Amino acid sequence: MSLEAATLPRTKASLFAGVPAWFWMACGVYALLLLVGDRLLADSDTYWQIAVGRWILDHRTLPSVDIYSFTKAGAPWASSSWLAQVLLAKAYDLAGWTGPAALAAAGAAASFALLTAILNRALPTIHASMIALAALVLTCGHLLARPHVLAMPIMLVWADGLMTASERREAPSFWLLPLIALWANLHGGFLFGLVLAGAFALDALWNALPAQRLALALRWGAFGIGALAACCVTPYGWGSILASLRILGLGELLHLIQEWRPATFSEIDPFALSILGLLGAALHYGARLPAPRIVLVLGLLHMALSHVRNLELFALLLPLAVLTPVATQFELRAVSAVRLRAVPAAILIAGLAAWTSVAAARQIISPPPVYERAAAVDAMKAHNVKRVLNDLQFGGYLIWRQMPVFIDGRAELYGETFGMAMARAVQLKDVNGFLGLLESHEIDAVMLDPTTPASKLLDHIEGWQRLYADDRVVVHVRAAN
């Protein structure tokens, strides 16, 4: 029997056995998101983000004042996400709407591949993959063709570098600084990178021996100063930091913007399930974390509860914050890593590239119709409309169609006072304020959602008439004398 067993042929290894979990994750996430590519374009801000990028490419300079509205025309404005906007615009020029969707899908795929690879250093592959998939479910609602998705991979590499240095009781490498400089040119969320540096600095000091803490604090302090300086390596210099701070200082206005609203547990959703599941698991298994990591976890949770746009920070960074303490406590071990082989990787990449090319050639991907108001804008242009008082969600498309806007998604430009006055006016909480806006800004058309109270009021005001209406938008213009 031993002789027969020795002569049995060995099973030939699959060609794709040389593909590690993180690469499968990248390919799977990219393919899935491209399959639902329209969903990546389901945001009105995508229109103006691409429009700004095209303006930068056409003029080979960056805007320093507002050029898109008539209410704030000429006011100082810095496009802090200029690099991402250029990339989105270039992608659109190359492949139509498939370009920005594919770019966003690639950014998300890189993020979840990185998360899987980082977790797989301390956890078994199946655990790392399941956690990354859970993070994908939590963040899918905010995976859009917008700058923050392009910055997500950089955030993960930055956080991993800080975490690794902290656990080694060292200061981070100064080679990390170009990362946060790149982040600062892609998206205003780079300020959170500085917060992370402070959090992991405290963690490093907590881990260090008392005799090491002073020297370590000085090295982390030097790194922090370098990171702050790197954040200023943008065309706007300090202006990028100031622009991001202005967004955080918008106060009550933030609650009117969907992505800045607080989370609610009025119904069970993936976020609520994840919170309940994590609490249940921690109580059942008795998970223990060092004090600095507890503070970091609570901080991430607070941010996610305060603003739903921070849910991806919670989903992507919470696993990193608890990774080493939990893996150590429960004696979890990673299996030997599979090395990526060139041939299967090339086959998978070629297949995804071919699929992307077909989607671009056939124009399969486009923004959902609910975000495109072509008929309404065509009617206004035919009527020779010049000044439109528009709902916030219509601003991006109006910019795309090269019409001056009353307001759009650049909340830091308009400010809390202007934004809240406009919101109260169109909701008829200040009827005289609404009528005053029509006169003081010489409005000759009003473009509102049918559910906005002011759109119904205009049906009963002398001197105004409906020009266009459907189930998503109503346009009123001044009646001809």
C-alpha positions, 0 to 999 in steps of 0.5 A: 500500500505504501508503494501504491500511495507513493506512485499516486500523482499529486494534485496540480495546484491551481493557477490562482493559488498564488493570489493572496487574500488582499488581492482577491479583496481588491479585485472583488471590491473593484468588480462589485463596485463597477457592477453597481457603478451608477451608485458611485455617481449618486451624489449631486456634488460629483458634478461640481467636483468634476467641473472644478477639476476641468476648470483647473485643467483648462486654465492650468491654475487653481481657483482662489475666488468663487466663480460658480455662484452669483451670491458669493461671486469673487469671495475667497475660496480655496479648492482644498481637494484640487488634486482629486478633482483633477483626477476625477475630471481627467478620468471623465475626459478619458472614459465618460462617466465610467472614468470617475466610477472606476477611479472611485472603485479603485480607491475603495478596492485599494482601501479594503485590500490594505485593510485585509493585508494589515489585519492578516499580519496578526489574524488568520486570513478568514478573520481578516477577510470577514472584518474587511467585508464587514467594514465594506458593508458599513461604508458602502453608503458613502462610497461615491465618486468624490475626493474622500474615497481617493484619500482612504488608502492614504489614511490607512497607510498613514494610520498603520505607520503610526500604529506600528511605530507606537507598538514598537515604542518608536517615533514614526518614520519621517518617510510618512510625511509625504503621505499626509502632504498628498492627503492634504492635496486630495481631501480636507480630511487630512486634519484627522491625520494630525489627530491620529498622530496625537492619539498614537503618540499618547499610545506610544508613551503609554507603552514605553518605559518611564525612562524612555518617555521624555526622549520618545515624546520629543521624537513624536513631537518633532514628527508632529511638527513635521506633519503639520508642515507637510499639511501646508505643502499645497498650492494654498499653503496654510489656506488648506488648513483654514479651509478645512477648519471653516467646514468644521465651524459651520455649526447648525448648517451642518445638520442640514447636509445629509452626510453631516447629520448625526446617526440615529438608531430609530431603525436597525441598520448595519451600523446599529448591528455592528455597535450592538454586536461589538458590545455583545462580543466585548461583554461576552469574551471580556476583551481588554484594551489599553487606556489610549486605545479605549480613548481612540475607539470611543473617539471613533465611535463619537465621530461616527455618531455625530456625523454619518460621513465619519462612518468609514473612519469608524469602519476602517480604523476601529479594526486597526485600533483593537488589532494587536491587543485583541490578537494578543489577548486571544492568542490569534495567529496569522498563517504564513502569507501567500506571495502574489504571483505575477501571472495570476495577478496579470490575468485578473488585472487584465480581466478587470481592465477589459471589463472597464473598457467595455463599460466605458465604450458602451456607456453603461455607467451614468448618474442615476436619473434622479440627480440629473435635471436636464429638462428643467435646466433646458427649459430655464436656458430657453427662457433666458434665465440668469439668476436661479434661486435653487435648492442645495441639492441642485447646485452641483448640476447647475454648475455642471451646466454652467449656470450661476448658482444661488447655493451649492455643496461648498458650504464653507464658502457660503457660511452658516449665516447665509446657509441657515437664512436660505434654509429657513426662507425656502422652508417658509419659516421666514416668509418675509425672508424668502420674499426678500431673497427674491428681490434683493438678489433679483431672482428671475427663476426658482428651482426647488424640490416639489416638497419644499414649501416655498415651491407651493407658495410661488403657485399663489404669488402674483407675478410668478408662474410655473415653467417646468415641473416633474416629480423631482423638481419645480421651476417657477419664473417671473411672469411676463408683464 
